[in-house]
Amino acid sequence: MSRSNAPHGDSDATAPHGLSPEAWSPRTLAAQALGRIDPVTRAVVPPLHLSTTYLRDPDNAYRSGFSYARPDNATTREAEDVIAALERAEAGALLFGSGMAAATAVFCALERGDHVIAPEVMYWGLRRWLQQEAPRLDLAVDFVPMQDPEAVRAAIRPGKTRLVWIETPGNPLCTISDIARISEIARAAGARVAVDSTAVSPILTRPLTLGADLVMHSATKILNGHSDVVAGVLAGAHKDAFWERLVAIRGGWGAILGPFEAYLLVRGLRTLPLRAAAQSAGALRLAQRLSTHPRVSAVLYPGLPNHPGHAVAARQMEGGFGFMLAIRVAGGEAAAIDTAARVRLWKRATSLGGVESLIEHRASVEGPGTPCPPDLLRLSTGIEDPDDLFRDLDAALTGAHGSTA
């Protein structure tokens, strides 16, 4: 079915001073969830639509825009519309059941024989998928140091390269890629650019305004922010044939996010700007303090002036440098693992972007072939007091918490 672009709820909500939602700041867009009011109950909180099927009109048409829940759902659209507005996505947004489902849909939409350029530093689950599954789809993949645009240019295969996949900041080494410059290189070669922006959110970086064609988020992370929803999203710059292919893949393959999860995601999105600001400020404070810690050999965070990608990050990120950082622990792998075992306030857990701070020894998780140094700990800063977070890490690094047994 074709997706209706009709707004949900009524349109009588107005911004301060009579401005339309198009003129609202990201903070207002998120807080108001686009300002829609339920037309039946006049509720200010978007309703949860659970129905899997919808009544046909007498002539068997579906003028409501909904026919069945697998390709579309009103609550899912609510979350998609908020994300699309924040990303300034002309094509809109598509929610999937996970970040991996969203990301792999992009590669599955390519033609057999296409060539893909991907970063050496990227989410390990997708890197492994590209190594194991892309060849079965007859896709050729080259992994390059994406922080070097000239390495991207050198990897282009004329007439074959159809997608450049960027992840910035790169997980878990916090590498920074120049979205605008790489987009120019890709466009000249006839390739699309997709950006995994999970580690920053549209509050800090809007890749579509920098020349990218697609942006992907694991919405499980900071978009939702409460560690209680698994979701992924794609947002598109243009409604072209490739975008319609993605719409068809999601609907035909049954990959849509369920309405209850979408309802919770809208809840999370409404506080996204406040959380993103607090978490970025906390991460910067931690990075600054840890950079002089005697038990830390290096801090990887783009907000530090000595980070090799700092200048690019300052140009393409607004209002902060993100919530993710990494530290390399003096003493090597054993010291890093012991540090993670001794924390009390930080939680030893996978994921990032939630309101609680998480710590993880990534090399243990990623296994053989990881580009992650064995002495590295990835830190996802939550909304706790950064001084409390530092004191806990300091005690863990120095052994002040005592034995881990």
C-alpha positions in Angstrom: 0.0 0.0 0.0 1.1 3.5 -0.5 1.9 5.4 2.6 -0.2 8.5 3.3 1.5 11.7 4.2 -1.6 13.0 6.0 -0.8 14.3 9.5 -1.9 12.3 12.6 -4.3 14.0 14.9 -5.4 17.6 14.3 -3.3 20.5 13.2 -4.6 23.2 15.5 -1.5 23.1 17.7 0.7 26.1 17.2 4.2 27.0 18.4 5.0 30.0 20.5 4.2 33.3 18.8 2.1 31.4 16.2 5.1 29.7 14.4 4.4 26.5 12.6 6.3 23.3 13.7 8.6 23.7 10.7 10.0 26.8 12.5 10.5 25.1 15.9 13.9 24.3 17.3 14.8 20.6 17.7 14.2 20.9 21.5 10.7 22.1 20.9 10.0 19.6 18.2 11.0 16.7 20.5 9.3 18.0 23.6 6.0 18.5 21.8 6.3 15.3 19.7 5.4 17.7 16.8 2.5 19.2 19.0 -0.2 16.9 17.7 -3.4 16.5 19.7 -5.5 13.3 19.5 -8.7 14.4 17.6 -11.0 12.0 19.5 -9.9 12.4 23.1 -8.0 15.7 22.8 -5.1 14.0 24.6 -1.7 15.7 24.5 0.1 12.4 24.7 0.0 10.4 21.4 -2.3 7.3 21.7 -1.1 3.7 21.4 -2.7 2.0 18.3 -2.5 -1.8 18.7 -4.9 -3.0 16.0 -3.4 -5.3 13.4 -6.2 -4.8 10.8 -8.4 -1.9 9.6 -11.9 -1.6 8.1 -12.2 -1.3 4.4 -14.4 1.4 2.8 -17.6 0.1 1.1 -15.7 0.2 -2.3 -12.8 -1.8 -0.7 -10.5 1.1 -0.6 -8.4 2.2 2.5 -8.9 5.9 2.6 -7.6 6.0 6.2 -4.1 5.1 4.8 -3.9 1.9 6.8 -4.7 -1.6 5.7 -2.6 -4.0 7.8 -0.1 -3.7 10.6 2.9 -5.4 9.0 3.8 -2.5 6.6 2.4 0.4 8.7 1.0 1.5 12.0 -0.2 4.9 13.3 1.9 4.8 16.5 5.0 3.8 14.5 4.4 6.8 12.2 4.3 9.1 15.2 7.8 8.2 16.2 9.0 8.2 12.6 7.6 11.7 12.0 9.4 13.1 15.0 12.7 11.5 14.0 12.2 12.7 10.4 11.6 16.3 11.6 14.7 16.2 13.8 16.9 14.8 11.0 15.3 17.2 8.4 14.6 14.1 6.3 12.6 15.0 3.2 11.8 11.3 2.5 10.7 10.6 6.0 11.8 7.9 8.4 11.3 4.1 8.6 11.4 2.3 12.0 12.7 -1.3 12.1 12.7 -3.9 14.9 16.4 -3.3 15.6 19.4 -1.2 14.5 20.8 -4.3 12.7 17.5 -4.7 10.8 17.6 -1.1 9.7 21.3 -1.3 8.7 21.2 -4.6 6.8 18.1 -3.4 4.9 20.3 -0.8 3.2 22.8 -3.4 2.0 20.0 -5.8 0.9 18.5 -3.0 -1.2 21.7 -2.9 -3.3 22.1 -4.9 -6.6 24.1 -8.0 -6.9 27.7 -7.2 -7.9 27.7 -3.7 -6.2 30.7 -2.5 -4.3 30.5 -1.1 -0.8 33.1 0.9 1.2 32.8 0.6 5.0 34.9 1.8 7.9 37.5 -0.2 9.6 36.2 1.1 12.9 32.5 0.4 13.2 29.9 -1.5 15.2 31.3 -5.0 15.4 27.9 -6.8 14.7 27.5 -5.0 11.4 31.2 -5.5 10.5 30.8 -9.2 11.1 27.6 -9.3 9.1 29.3 -7.6 6.2 32.2 -10.1 6.3 30.0 -13.1 6.5 26.7 -12.3 4.8 27.5 -9.6 2.1 29.5 -12.1 0.0 26.3 -14.3 -0.1 24.5 -11.3 -1.6 27.3 -10.9 -4.2 28.3 -7.6 -2.6 32.0 -6.7 -2.6 33.1 -4.8 0.6 36.3 -2.9 1.3 37.0 -1.7 4.8 39.0 1.5 4.9 40.2 4.1 7.5 37.1 6.3 7.1 38.7 9.1 9.0 40.9 9.6 5.9 38.8 10.9 3.0 41.6 10.2 0.6 41.5 6.5 1.6 37.9 6.5 0.6 38.7 8.1 -2.7 41.4 5.5 -3.4 38.9 2.7 -2.6 36.3 3.8 -5.2 35.8 1.3 -8.0 34.5 3.4 -10.9 31.1 2.2 -12.1 30.9 -0.4 -9.2 30.9 1.5 -5.9 27.3 2.2 -5.0 27.4 2.8 -1.2 29.8 4.4 1.2 28.8 3.5 4.8 30.1 6.0 7.4 30.0 5.6 11.2 30.9 8.7 13.1 31.9 8.7 15.9 33.2 5.2 15.2 32.4 2.6 17.9 34.4 2.0 20.1 37.5 4.0 19.1 35.7 7.4 18.7 37.1 8.0 15.2 35.6 10.9 13.4 34.8 10.9 9.6 34.2 14.1 7.6 30.6 13.5 6.3 30.6 16.5 4.0 33.9 15.7 2.3 33.2 12.0 1.9 29.8 12.8 0.5 31.3 14.9 -2.2 33.7 12.1 -3.1 30.9 9.5 -3.2 28.6 11.7 -5.2 31.2 12.3 -7.8 31.5 8.5 -8.2 27.8 7.9 -8.4 27.6 6.3 -4.9 25.2 6.9 -2.1 26.3 7.8 1.5 24.7 6.3 4.6 25.7 7.4 8.0 25.4 5.4 11.2 24.8 8.3 13.6 23.9 6.2 16.6 26.6 7.7 18.9 25.4 11.3 18.5 21.7 11.6 17.6 20.2 14.4 15.4 20.6 16.8 18.3 24.3 16.9 17.7 24.8 15.9 14.1 22.4 15.9 11.1 24.2 14.0 8.3 21.5 14.7 5.7 22.2 18.4 5.9 25.9 17.6 5.3 25.4 15.7 2.0 24.5 12.2 3.1 21.6 10.3 1.5 20.6 8.1 4.4 21.1 8.2 8.2 20.7 5.2 10.4 20.3 4.9 14.2 20.1 2.1 16.6 17.2 3.8 18.3 17.8 1.4 21.1 20.5 3.8 22.2 20.1 7.5 22.9 17.0 8.2 20.8 15.0 6.1 23.3 17.5 6.6 26.1 15.9 4.3 28.7 17.3 0.9 27.8 13.9 -0.6 27.4 13.3 -0.6 23.7 15.2 -2.4 20.8 14.6 -0.4 17.6 16.4 0.9 14.5 15.5 3.7 12.1 16.5 4.9 8.6 15.9 8.5 7.5 16.2 9.6 3.9 17.2 12.8 2.2 15.2 12.1 -1.0 12.1 10.0 -1.8 13.7 8.2 -4.8 13.6 4.6 -6.1 16.2 3.4 -3.6 14.0 4.8 -0.7 11.0 3.0 -2.1 13.0 -0.2 -2.2 13.7 0.3 1.5 10.0 0.8 2.2 9.2 -2.4 0.2 11.8 -4.4 2.1 10.6 -3.3 5.5 6.9 -4.1 4.6 7.6 -7.3 2.7 10.0 -8.7 5.1 8.0 -7.9 8.2 10.7 -5.8 9.8 8.6 -3.0 11.2 8.9 -1.9 14.8 5.8 -2.8 16.9 3.4 -0.1 18.1 4.2 -0.6 21.9 7.9 -0.1 21.3 7.2 2.9 19.1 5.0 4.4 21.8 7.9 4.1 24.3 10.2 5.5 21.7 8.1 8.6 21.4 8.2 8.9 25.2 12.0 8.8 25.0 12.3 11.2 22.1 10.5 13.9 24.0 13.5 14.3 26.4 16.2 13.6 23.9 17.6 17.2 23.7 17.9 17.5 27.4 19.5 14.1 27.8 21.9 14.6 24.9 23.1 17.9 26.3 23.6 16.5 29.8 25.3 13.3 28.6 27.7 15.2 26.3 28.6 17.6 29.0 29.2 14.8 31.4 31.3 12.9 28.9 33.5 16.0 28.2 34.1 16.5 31.9 35.0 12.9 32.4 37.4 13.0 29.4 39.1 16.1 30.7 39.7 14.6 34.1 40.7 11.2 33.0 43.2 12.6 30.5 45.5 13.5 33.4 44.9 10.3 35.4 48.1 8.4 36.1 46.4 5.0 35.5 45.0 6.1 32.1 47.4 6.0 29.1 45.0 7.6 26.6 41.5 9.1 26.4 39.6 8.8 23.1 37.0 11.5 22.9 36.5 14.0 20.0 35.8 16.8 22.4 39.4 16.9 23.5 41.6 19.3 21.4 44.3 16.6 21.0 41.9 14.2 19.4 42.9 13.8 15.7 39.3 14.3 14.6 38.6 17.3 16.9 38.5 19.9 14.2 36.1 17.9 12.0 33.9 17.0 15.0 33.7 20.7 16.0 32.6 21.6 12.5 29.9 18.9 12.0 28.7 18.5 15.6 26.5 21.0 17.4 26.2 21.6 21.2 28.5 18.8 22.3 30.7 15.8 21.2 28.5 12.9 22.3 28.2 10.6 25.3 30.6 7.9 24.3 34.3 7.9 25.1 37.0 5.3 25.6 40.0 5.0 27.9 43.1 2.9 27.5 44.2 1.6 30.9 47.9 1.7 31.9 48.9 -1.8 32.8 47.3 -3.5 29.8 44.4 -5.9 29.3 44.4 -7.4 32.9 44.3 -3.9 34.4 41.5 -2.9 32.2 39.4 -5.9 33.0 40.1 -5.5 36.7 39.0 -1.9 36.5 35.7 -2.8 35.0 35.2 -5.5 37.6 35.8 -3.0 40.5 33.3 -0.2 39.5 30.2 0.2 41.7 28.3 3.1 40.1 29.0 2.3 36.5 27.3 -0.8 35.2 29.2 -3.6 33.3 26.8 -4.0 30.4 26.5 -3.9 26.7 24.8 -0.9 24.9 25.1 2.8 25.2 23.1 6.0 25.2 20.9 5.2 28.2 20.4 7.4 31.3 22.6 5.0 33.2 26.4 4.9 32.7 27.8 1.7 31.3 31.4 0.4 31.0 32.6 -2.5 28.9 35.8 -4.2 27.9 35.2 -4.3 24.2 37.9 -6.6 23.0 36.4 -9.4 25.1 33.1 -8.8 23.5 34.2 -8.5 19.9 36.6 -11.4 19.9 39.3 -12.3 17.4 39.8 -9.7 14.6 38.6 -6.7 16.6 40.5 -3.4 15.9 39.9 -2.7 19.6 43.1 -2.6 21.8 43.0 -5.1 24.7 43.6 -2.3 27.2 40.5 -0.3 26.1 37.3 0.3 28.1 34.3 1.9 26.4 32.3 4.3 28.5 28.8 5.3 27.8 28.0 8.4 30.0 24.5 8.6 31.4 22.9 11.5 33.2 24.4 10.9 36.7 26.6 13.6 38.3 29.9 13.3 36.4 31.9 13.9 39.6 30.3 10.8 41.1 31.1 8.9 37.9 34.7 10.1 38.1 35.2 9.1 41.7 33.9 5.6 41.0 36.3 5.2 38.1 39.2 6.7 40.0 38.6 4.2 42.8 38.4 1.4 40.3 41.5 2.4 38.5 43.6 2.8 41.7 42.1 -0.3 43.4 40.6 1.7 46.2 37.4 -0.3 45.9 39.4 -3.3 47.0 39.3 -6.9 45.6 37.1 -7.9 42.7 36.6 -11.4 44.1 
